[in-house]
Amino acid sequence: MLNPESTTYQRVARTIDEFMRLDYTGVGLIGNLYAALQTRQPGHACMGAAERLYQATQAQTGPILIATGFPEGGGAPETDGPIGAALMARAFFLGMRRETVIVIDEDWEAMMIATCRGAGMAPMPFPADGVIRPIEYLRPVYIKTVPKGDEASQAICDELMRVTRPCAAIAIERPGRNAKGLYHGLGGRPLDGLVANLDYLFEQVQAAGIPFIGIGDGGNELGMGVIAQDLPRFSPKAADTGMPGRGGVAAVTAADWLVVSNVSNFGATGVVAALSALLENPVVFHTPELETRSTEMCVASGGVDGMFMAPEPAHDGIAMEEYAGMVRALRGSVMRALGHSINWQGHQGDWRQIK
C-alpha cells in the first residue's frame, strides 16, 4: 500500500486531479466545478474516493454498487457513465477481489452487458436470491435493472439494500433530481419518464451508513448536491431552466464524497488510477485499448455520444482516438510519479514495468 504520509502519495494524488480539471471538451465548466468542490470538500478528489472504497471493502462484505445511465434524445443511453462503470468494476475486482452490481434502467440492459464485456468483465445473471457470491476463475459483474415507475423501482432498490447489502455505492453520470424532484439535462431538457428515480436508492444507502461516491461533470448528476449552492454562479441553468414550475437543473442529493471531471468517464478513470496507485498494482489501471473496445461495444449495442447525439465511439464529443490518448497520458504520468517507466507495446496487457 502507498503510504499516505509519503511525498509520492501527494505527488500521485495531485497529478491525477490535475488531469481531471483540464477542460478537454471546451465546455468551460470544469474549472469552476473543481474550485467549488475544493471549498466544500478540500483534498484530492480521486484519491479520496479510492481510499474510501478500499476502506469500505476492508470493513464490510458485500458488493460495490454502481448506478449509471443518462438518457439522450428519445431515451437512448449516453456513452458517458456506463463505460466508466464497467472499468471501475474491473478495477475493483482485480485490485480488491470485490464484485460489482451495476444498476441501470431496464431498457439499457443489453448496452450495459456489451459495455462490460468490452471492458474485460463477464456479466452474469443477477442471482434469484439477490446474494452475490464469488465465482472462481471468472471476473463477474452483475447488472440489476430497474423500471421507470417509482413503485416498482423502489421495491427493487429496497431489496438491493435488504438482501444484496452493498459495502459501498457509486453514482456516475446518473441524473440527479432537483429541488422540485424533477430530472433534467444540463441545458434544461426535461427527462420526465426517461429514467428511474435512483435518488431513492442513494437515500437508503446513506441512511444505512454506506459510503456514497458521486462522479459528475455538469452539476445535474446524482451526488452533485455537494456543490448545489455554488452552481448558479457559473452554470446558466442551475437555478432556472426557463420553463415555468420546473426549477433549475442542479441536483440536490449530495454524495459523501464527490469526484468532478471534464467527462464523467474520465473521472472514473481517475478513481481507477488512484486505486491502482494506492494499491501499488499497475494491473488495476486498464489500457486505452481496453477502453476503446468497451466504447465500441457500447455504441454497437445502443449507446450514443452525448455531443454527437449518435452512436459514435466518443466520450462527450471527444473522439476515441483522442480520448485514448488522454487515458494513455494519465496512465503514463501516474506510473512515472510512482517511480516506474512504462514500455508500451500497444495492446491490452502487453507492457512491462522497468524500475
Long-range contacts (C-beta under 8 A, 24 or more apart in sequence): 1-278, 1-279, 1-280, 2-277, 2-278, 2-279, 2-280, 2-338, 4-51, 8-337, 8-338, 8-339, 9-47, 9-277, 11-337, 12-47, 12-274, 12-277, 12-334, 12-337, 12-338, 13-44, 13-46, 13-47, 13-274, 13-277, 14-44, 15-333, 15-334, 15-337, 16-44, 16-46, 16-47, 16-270, 16-273, 16-274, 16-277, 16-330, 16-334, 17-44, 17-45, 17-46, 17-47, 17-270, 19-266, 19-270, 19-326, 19-329, 19-330, 19-333, 20-45, 20-46, 20-259, 20-260, 20-261, 20-262, 20-266, 20-267, 20-270, 21-260, 21-261, 21-262, 22-262, 23-262, 24-262, 24-263, 24-266, 24-318, 24-326, 25-262, 25-263, 25-307, 25-316, 25-317, 25-318, 27-262, 29-217, 29-218, 29-219, 29-234, 29-235, 30-217, 30-260, 30-261, 30-262, 32-230, 32-233, 32-234, 32-235, 33-217, 33-218, 33-219, 33-227, 33-260, 34-260, 36-227, 36-230, 36-231, 37-226, 37-227, 37-258, 37-260, 39-230, 40-226, 40-227, 40-230, 41-226, 41-257, 41-258, 44-274, 45-257, 45-258, 45-259, 45-260, 45-270, 46-259, 46-267, 46-270, 46-271, 46-273, 46-274, 47-274, 47-277, 47-278, 48-257, 49-213, 49-215, 49-257, 49-259, 49-271, 49-274, 50-271, 50-274, 50-275, 50-277, 50-278, 51-274, 51-278, 52-168, 52-211, 52-213, 52-256, 52-257, 53-92, 53-96, 53-168, 53-170, 53-211, 53-213, 53-271, 53-275, 54-96, 54-275, 54-278, 54-279, 55-211, 56-167, 56-168, 56-210, 56-211, 57-92, 57-96, 57-98, 57-167, 57-168, 59-167, 60-167, 60-168, 61-165, 61-167, 62-132, 62-164, 62-165, 62-166, 62-167, 63-98, 63-99, 63-100, 63-101, 63-132, 63-142, 63-164, 63-166, 63-167, 64-89, 64-92, 64-98, 64-99, 64-100, 64-101, 64-166, 64-167, 64-168, 64-169, 64-170, 65-100, 65-101, 65-102, 65-103, 65-160, 65-164, 65-166, 65-168, 65-169, 65-170, 65-205, 66-100, 66-101, 66-102, 66-103, 66-169, 66-170, 66-171, 66-172, 67-102, 67-103, 67-104, 67-169, 67-170, 67-171, 67-172, 67-174, 67-198, 67-201, 67-202, 67-222, 68-102, 68-103, 68-104, 68-171, 68-172, 68-173, 68-174, 69-104, 69-105, 69-108, 69-112, 69-173, 69-174, 69-195, 70-173, 70-174, 70-175, 70-195, 70-221, 70-306, 71-175, 71-191, 71-194, 71-195, 72-304, 72-306, 72-309, 73-309, 75-107, 75-194, 76-302, 76-303, 76-304, 77-104, 77-105, 77-108, 77-111, 77-302, 77-303, 77-304, 78-173, 78-303, 78-304, 78-305, 78-306, 79-265, 79-295, 79-298, 79-299, 79-303, 79-304, 79-305, 79-306, 79-313, 79-314, 79-315, 80-173, 80-217, 80-263, 80-264, 80-265, 80-305, 80-306, 80-315, 80-316, 81-172, 81-173, 81-174, 81-264, 81-265, 82-108, 82-111, 82-112, 82-115, 82-298, 82-303, 83-115, 83-119, 83-265, 83-268, 83-291, 83-294, 83-295, 83-298, 83-315, 84-172, 84-173, 84-215, 84-264, 84-265, 84-266, 84-267, 84-268, 84-269, 85-112, 85-115, 85-170, 85-172, 85-268, 86-112, 86-115, 86-116, 86-118, 86-119, 86-121, 86-141, 86-294, 87-119, 87-268, 87-269, 87-272, 87-286, 87-290, 87-291, 87-294, 88-170, 88-172, 88-268, 88-271, 88-272, 89-116, 89-119, 89-121, 89-141, 90-119, 90-120, 90-121, 90-139, 90-286, 91-271, 91-272, 91-275, 91-276, 91-284, 91-285, 91-286, 92-275, 93-121, 93-139, 93-140, 93-141, 94-139, 94-281, 94-283, 94-284, 95-275, 95-276, 95-279, 95-281, 95-284, 96-275, 96-279, 97-134, 98-167, 99-132, 99-134, 99-140, 99-141, 99-142, 100-141, 100-142, 101-126, 101-132, 101-141, 101-142, 101-143, 101-144, 101-160, 101-164, 101-166, 102-141, 102-142, 102-143, 102-144, 103-144, 103-145, 103-146, 103-160, 103-198, 103-201, 104-143, 104-144, 104-145, 104-146, 105-145, 105-146, 105-147, 105-148, 105-195, 105-196, 106-145, 106-146, 106-147, 108-145, 108-302, 109-143, 109-145, 110-301, 110-302, 111-298, 111-301, 111-302, 111-303, 112-143, 113-143, 113-301, 114-297, 114-298, 114-300, 114-301, 115-294, 115-297, 115-298, 115-301, 115-303, 116-141, 116-143, 116-294, 117-297, 118-290, 118-293, 118-294, 118-295, 118-296, 118-297, 118-298, 119-286, 119-290, 119-291, 119-293, 119-294, 120-286, 120-290, 120-348, 129-163, 130-159, 130-160, 130-163, 130-164, 131-163, 131-164, 132-164, 146-196, 146-198, 147-196, 148-193, 148-194, 148-195, 148-196, 149-196, 150-196, 150-197, 150-200, 153-196, 153-197, 153-198, 153-200, 154-197, 154-200, 157-198, 157-200, 157-201, 157-204, 158-204, 160-201, 161-201, 161-204, 161-205, 161-208, 166-205, 166-210, 167-210, 168-210, 168-211, 168-212, 168-213, 169-201, 169-202, 169-205, 169-210, 169-211, 169-212, 169-213, 170-212, 170-213, 170-214, 170-215, 171-198, 171-202, 171-212, 171-213, 171-214, 171-215, 171-221, 171-222, 171-223, 171-255, 172-214, 172-215, 172-216, 172-221, 172-264, 172-265, 172-267, 172-268, 173-215, 173-216, 173-217, 173-221, 173-264, 173-265, 174-198, 174-221, 174-222, 174-223, 175-220, 175-221, 175-222, 175-251, 176-216, 176-220, 176-221, 176-222, 176-223, 176-224, 176-225, 176-251, 176-252, 176-253, 177-251, 177-252, 177-253, 178-220, 178-246, 178-247, 178-248, 178-249, 178-250, 178-251, 178-252, 179-247, 179-248, 179-250, 179-252, 180-245, 180-246, 180-247, 182-246, 182-247, 183-220, 184-220, 184-237, 184-241, 184-246, 184-248, 184-249, 185-220, 185-249, 186-218, 186-219, 186-220, 186-235, 186-237, 186-249, 187-237, 187-249, 188-237, 188-241, 188-242, 188-243, 188-246, 188-249, 190-241, 190-243, 190-246, 198-222, 199-253, 202-253, 202-255, 203-253, 206-256, 211-256, 211-257, 212-255, 212-256, 212-257, 213-255, 213-256, 213-257, 213-258, 213-259, 213-271, 214-254, 214-255, 214-257, 214-258, 214-259, 215-258, 215-259, 215-260, 215-261, 215-264, 215-267, 215-268, 215-271, 216-251, 216-258, 216-259, 216-260, 216-264, 216-267, 217-260, 217-261, 217-262, 217-263, 217-264, 217-267, 217-316, 218-249, 219-249, 219-250, 219-251, 220-249, 220-250, 220-251, 221-251, 221-264, 222-251, 222-253, 222-255, 223-251, 223-253, 223-254, 223-255, 223-258, 224-250, 224-251, 224-254, 224-255, 224-258, 224-260, 225-250, 225-251, 225-252, 225-253, 225-254, 225-255, 226-254, 226-255, 226-258, 227-258, 227-260, 228-252, 228-254, 262-316, 263-315, 263-316, 263-318, 263-323, 265-315, 265-316, 266-315, 266-323, 266-326, 266-327, 269-327, 269-330, 270-330, 273-330, 273-331, 273-334, 276-334, 277-334, 277-337, 277-338, 280-338, 282-335, 282-340, 282-353, 285-331, 285-334, 286-327, 286-348, 287-327, 287-328, 287-331, 287-347, 287-348, 287-349, 287-351, 288-323, 288-324, 288-325, 288-327, 288-328, 288-331, 289-324, 289-346, 289-347, 289-348, 290-348, 291-323, 291-324, 291-327, 292-320, 292-324, 293-348, 295-320, 295-323, 296-320
